[in-house]
């Protein structure tokens, strides 16, 4: 049972054009640390030392999985990739933590994936019928095997990837490491972000977000185009555009609203600027008579600032967030689960006491968390609470990389805006309009979670459910 929208995943890779780097594992570590917001359930690193792969991965935050001792055991190398994970398809256990390694007759590859394939189950079933044995419940393994199958009949790893992508449908940003190359690939609609940069010493960096490129001291070059395959090798960077311009762009709009970090730029649009714009739109469409505007950390803060700028109502810091508690925080009893919000967020009484407060957040899923946040403000002495949401009502399941796979628990499907306001205990409630969501960033985007207009064919059952159902039947 979900209560908030969980992150996607994050991928990060490095290709050294010079001598093997003794600190390449540390570079990946810092990149993953910058992408921690995209996945807090598990992380992994694979280092390529002259064709020999060494890896470590486990459940937990990056800083918990990779200690100084753990990193020191990983070798020097020319290529390395890493991954932070939030489980979408596949359960939260160590075997599903990425990158996934596959050793085959023509060599080895490691793969890290952000997104979900909508035809993953069909691909998997077809391969199982021909004798393939799967070790995980993740669709990333399906991608790996699809590429390996094509590698057996092609003359290069990039050719195998190019052919394999014709068989994949849905959302994917991929990092694929072979013995001599690092390959980055983005689905033809660009549903998940991917970009690359370069350091002063000529090391290429590929990451889900530009903030991670900045974190390791590299210079941002550009986003990977939708459908593009980039091959990093000793010969430089090769761009393969076979799959480009084959579909309308459909970057997930929630990257701008919630998933991405504010200091990232995705497809030439600043995430911070998009969130400010959402706040401006909210102030125009849903004004409020109030004394202070506050945001829910972290993704609500920028939109709250935008609301304050547009409305003229002062902006304030209303909550302190405990940054040492991630989504892996253990809640052993019901009472602990009910108090998670209080443990993670603490209201600043001097900001809200006796005041009419505009509270800005990025979304409402079930409403439980929102109700608890509102209660924190009431208990701190807020006179009125007017909630503004920097996204339209969340009405539909996502098949492209988030954990919302049914409609039944989405509060906006079962209650009107006025009813939701009463349930969560606010004096008024306003959502971003669908038209305003479309105007947050240039280009076309996937807004299926709001309007039900999916850019691809969708499975009859969510992949997560089918994989786990099949797994349980086989136990």
N, C-alpha and C positions, 0 to 999 in steps of 0.2 A: 504494500500500500504506500503510494507516494504522497508526499505533502508539498514538496517544492519540485521545480524542474531541475533535473540534474544535468551536469555538464556533458559535453561531448567527450572527445579524447584529444590528446596532443601528440604530435610527432616532431622529432628533431633529429637532424643528421649533419654529419661533417665529412668533407672529402679534402684531404691534404694533398696538394699538388707537389710538395717538396718531400723531405725526408719524413719517415714515420714520426708521429708526434707522441712523446711520452705522456703528455697530458690530455690526450684526446678523450679519455673517459671523463675527465673532469670538465672538459668543454661540454660534453653531452649532459653531464649532471647539472651544470649551471643553466643550460638551455631548458632542461626539463623543469628545473626549479621555477623558471620564469613562466612555464606553462602549467604550473600546478593547479591553477584555477579550472583547467579543462578536464581534470581527472584526478581524483583523490583516493582511489581504491587500490591502485597498484602501479608499479613502474618497473621499467627494465632497460638495460643497455646491452648491446652487442658490439664488440670491437673486432675489426678485421685486421689481423697481423699477417700480412703476406699470404692471404688466402685461408688462414686458420682463424676460425671464429671462437671467441671467448665471450661468455655472457653471464649476467646475473640479473635476476628479476624476482620480485616478491610482492606480496600484498602490503599496502601501506603508503604513506606519503614519501616523497622523494628523499627527504632528509632522514627518514627512518629506515628506508630500504638501503640507501647508500651511505654507509659510514666511511670515515677516512680509511679504515682498514679494508673495507670492501672495494673501494675504488683503487686502492694500491695493488690489489690482486689482479686487476684487469690490465692487460699488456698495452704497450705502445701500439700504434697502428696508423694506417693511412685513411681508413674509413671506419665510421661508427654510426650507429643509429640508436635512438631511444624512443620511449613511449610512456606517456602517462594515461591512465585508463579510468574511465567510468564504465561499468558494464552495461551494455545495451543488449546485444545478443550474447548469450553465454553468461553463466553465473559468475559471482565474485569469488573466484578461487585461484590459487597460484598457477594452475595449469593454463588458465586463460589469459594470464598476464603476457603482454607483448614486450618486445618483438618476438615473432614466431620464427623459428629456424627450421629449414627443410634441407636435408642432404639427399641428393639425387645422383643419377649416373653421370651427369655432366658437371657436377660440382655442388656448391652449396648456395643457399640464399637465405637472407633474413628479411622479414617484412614487418612494417608497422603501418597501422591503418586507422584513419579517423573517418567515421561514417557508418552507414549500413547499406548492404545490398538488398534490394527488394526481391531479387530472384535467387538469393543465397540458398534457400532450401531446395529449390529445383536443381541447382548446380550440384549441391552436395548429394542429393539422392541419385542423380545420374552417375556421379563418380563412385558412390558406394555400390551401385549395381554392377560396376565394372571392376570391383575388387579393392577400391581405395578404403583405407582404414583411417578414421579420424580420431585424434587424441583429445581434441578440445570441443567445446560447444560454441566457439566463436566463428563468425563468418570470415574472419581474417584467414583462418586455415583454409577455407574454401577458395579464397583468392589465391593463396600461395600454391595450392595444388593445381588450380587452373593455369597459372603461369608455368609451373613445372611441366605440366602436360604439353604445353605448346613449345617449351624449351627443347623437348626431345626431338622435334622436327624442324627447328629453326637454327640459324647459324649464329645467333647472338641473344643475350638476355633481353636487350631492348626490343628486338624483333618479337620475342616471345610475349613481352608485355604488350606490345602494340596489337598483336593478334588476340591475346587474352581479353583485352579491354572491350573488344566487340561482343563478348559473351556476358559482360557484367552490366547490370542495371541498378541504378540507385545512386547513393552518395558515397564517394570515396576520395580521400586524399591519401596517397600512398608514398611510402619510402621503401625502396627495395634495394638491398645491398647484395651484390655478388662478390666474387673473389677480387675483381678489379674495378668495379663500377658502383656508383651510387645513382639510383634512378628515382626521380620524383614524378608522380603522375596525379592528375586531377580529373575528376569525372567531367563529362562533356557539358554539363550544366553549371559546373563550378559551385556545387551545393555546399562544399566545405572549403575553408580557406587553406591556402598554401602559398609560400613565398620563399625567396632565397636572397642571400647576400654573400659578401666576401670580406675576409679579413685583410689587413695590410700585408700579411705574409702569403696571401694567395690561397687560403683555405676557404672552400665554399661551404656555406651554411644553408640548410633548408629547414624551414620550420612552419608550424601551423599558423603562427602569428609573428608579426614584425617585432613585437616586444621582446621575443626570445632572441632574435637576431641582434638587437641592440644590447641585450644582456651579456653577450659574449664578446662585445667590442667589434662586431662586424658591421659593415656598411650595407644597408638595404639596397638591393638592385631592383627587384620588381616582383610582382605576384606571378605565380604560375598561371597561365591562361587556362580557362575551362577547356578540357580535352587535351591539353598539352602534356607531352612526356619530355622531361629534361634528363639528359644523360651526362653525368659528371665523370670524367675519366682523365687519364694523363694527357689526352689530346685537347682538353678544355671542356666546354659546355656545348652539347648538341641538342637542338630543339626538334622534336618530332610533332607535327601538327595534324596528323592523319585524322584525329578525332575532334579537331577544333571546328567550330561553326556548324556543328551537326544538330544543335538543339538550342533553344532559347536559354539564356542565362537564368539561373534560379538559386543564387546564393541564399542560404537560410537567413531570413531577416532577424532571427533571434541572435545571430552573431553580434549585431549592432545593439540589440536591446539588452542582452544578458550574458551570452557565452564568452565573448572576447573581452580582453583586458582593455581598459579605457585608453591606454597609451599605444594601442595597436592601430595600424592603418590596414584596412582590408579592401582590396580592389580600388585603391586610390581614394578611399573615404575614411576619414578619421572616426574611430569609434566614439571618442569623447564628443566630437562635434555632432554626431548623429544623436547621441543621448541628450545633449543640450537642446537640440532641435525638438526632440520628443517632449521635453519639459516646456518649451515655448508653446508648442501645439496644445498641450494640456491646459496651460494657463488661459489660452484663448477659448478653447471649447468647453472647459469645465472650471470657470473661475470660482474663487472662494473668498469670503470675508474672513481673514485670519490675521494673526499677529506674527507668525513665524512659519517658515518652510523648512522641513527636514527630510532627509532621505534615509532609506534602509540600506546599510552597507552591504555590498560595495556598489552594485550596479544601479542602485537607486539614487546615488549621490549626484551624479552628473545631471540626471533629469530633474532632480530637485533644484539644482543650481539654475537650470534653464527656466524652471517655473518661477523661481524668485526673480530672475532677470526680467522676465516678461511681465510679471504681475506687479513688481515693485514691492512685494512683501519681503522683509528681511530673510536671508538664508541663515540657518544655524546648524550646528552639530548637535543632533538629538540623541545619538547612540554612540557608545563605545563598543567596538567589536573585539571579542577575545580572539586574536589571530592565531592562537596556539591550539585551537580546536578545529579539526577538519571534519569532513563528512565521514571519516572512519571512526569518529567518536563513538565509543561503546555505550549503549543505553541498556543496562542489565534488567531494569524493572520498568513497569508502566509509569511509575512516578518520575523516574529519571527521564523517560521519553517525553513526558508532559512538560518537563522543566528544561528541555534542551534549549529553547529560545532564550530563557532567562540566563542560562549559562553562557550562551554565545553572545547575547546582546544585553547591554546594560544602559538604561535611559539616563540622560543627564538632566536631573531634576531642575537645575537652575535655568535650563533652556526652555522647558515646556510647562513648568508649574504655573497654573492660573492663566494659561494662554490658549488661544484658538490656533490649533496646529494643522498645517497641511502636511500630510505624510505621503511621500512618494516612494513607490516600490515598482519593481519591474513586472510582476505578474501575480495572479492569484490562481492557485491550482485547486486544492480542496477547500481552502479557506481556514484550515486549522492554524497554520502558522501565522497568517494575517491576524486572526482573532487574538492570538497570544501576544503579538507585537502591540496591537491596539491596547490590550489590557495593561501591558507594561507602561504605556503612556498615561493611561487613566490612573494607574496606581501612583505614577510620578506627579500627578496633579494637573494633567492637561484638562482644560475646560471644555474644549471641543476637539474632535479629530475628524478631519476631512481627508479621505484617502484618494489618491490619484495614482493610476496605474499606467506606466509608460509603454503599454502594449494593449491591443484589443483583447476582448474576452477569449480565453483559451478553450476552444470548442471541440477540437478534433485530435485524434492520435497522430503521432509522428512516426514515420517508417524510415527515417534517414539518419538516426543517430542519437535521439534522446530516449528517455525511458518511459514516455507516456504512450501506452499501447492500447488503452481502452477509453471510451467516453464516459463510462458510468460514474467515475469518481470526480469528474470535472464539475466544479460547483456551478459554473456558468451554463452548463447544459441542463441543469435542474432548477435553477432559480433566476428570477429577474434581477436587475441591478439593484433595485430597491430592497429586494429580499436578501441579497448578498450583504448589502450595507447593514441590514438589521442583524444578520447572522454573525458578522465579524465585529459588530459593535461600533460602527462609525456613524457620524452625523450626516455625511454624504459620501458618495463614491462616484468616481468618473474614470472611464477607460479612454485610452487613445483610440481615435477612430481608425477604421480600416484605411481610409484615404490618407490620413496622416501617417500611418505606418508605411504605406507605399512611398511616401515622400521623404522618408528619413534618409535615403541614400539614392544616388543615381542608379539607373538600370532596373532590370526586372529581378524579382526575388521570389523565393518560395514563401508563401503565407498560408500554406495549407492548414497549419494548426489553428488559424483564425477563420479562414473562409472555405476550407474543405476542397480547394482546387489543387490537386496533386499534380506535380509536373511529370510524374512517371506513372506507369501501371503500378498498382499496389497489391501486396499479397492478401489473400482472403483471410489469413490469420497472421498476427505479428510473429516475426521470425523468433523473437525471444521465447514466446510461449511454445512454439512448435519444437524448437531445439530442446528446451528443458523438459517438455512433455515426452519427447522421444527418448531423452536420456533416462528419465525416471522409469519408463517402460522396460528399458534394457537392463535395469539394475536387478 
